[in-house]
Amino acid sequence: MYILTALNFYAHGSYQKNIGHDFNLVLSQPAVSNCITEVTNGLLDVMEDFIKFPSTAQEIASVKQQ
């Protein structure tokens, strides 16, 4: 439920209480906020291992070519 709640919030960018209504679940605003915080912190922990943006002109050109 944590991941689905956070993904829904990321996708819609809407106020957190709407997520509880979308899933037909009873989620308080603090519970939704906690879901988003925990999932975001988890993504930040693994971000450097799996997400890499080109930082040099050569890397940017290579990505553009691909």
N, C-alpha and C positions, 0 to 999 in steps of 0.2 A: 504494500500500500504506500510506503514511503516514496519509492521510486515513481510510481504512477502519479502520485500527488504532485511531486516536484516537476515531472515532465509536463504535466498538464499546465502547471503554472508557467514554466518556461515557454511553452508553445503559445499560450494565450496572453501572457503578460498582464493578466487581469488580477483584480483584487483577490486575495487568498480565500475569502469566504465562499466565493463562487465555486471553487473546486469541490467543496463538500456537497453542494447542490448537484454538480455535474455527475458525481459518482453515486448519488443517492445514499450517501453515508452521513452519519452525524459526526462531523469533525468541527471542533472549535477552531477559532482563528489561531490561538496559541499552538494547537496541535498541528495545523497546516504549516504555520511558521517554523515549527520544530522539524517537520519533514523536509521542508525546503532547505533549512540550514544544514541539516545532517547530510543530505544528498549532495549539496553544493560543496561542503567541506570534504566529502569523500572524493568528489570529482577533482577538486583542487589537489588532493594528496597524490592522485595518480596522473595528473595532467602532464607533468614533465616526462613521464615514461611513455605516454601514448599520443600526446598532442605536441606537434612541433611546427612552428611557423618559420618560413625561410627568413634568415637574418642578413644574408649577404646578397649583393647584386647578382652574383653567379647563381645562388640558390633560387632567387626569385625568377631569373631568366629560365632556369631549368624547369621550375614548376609551370611557368607560362607555356613552355614548349610541350609539356606533357598534357 
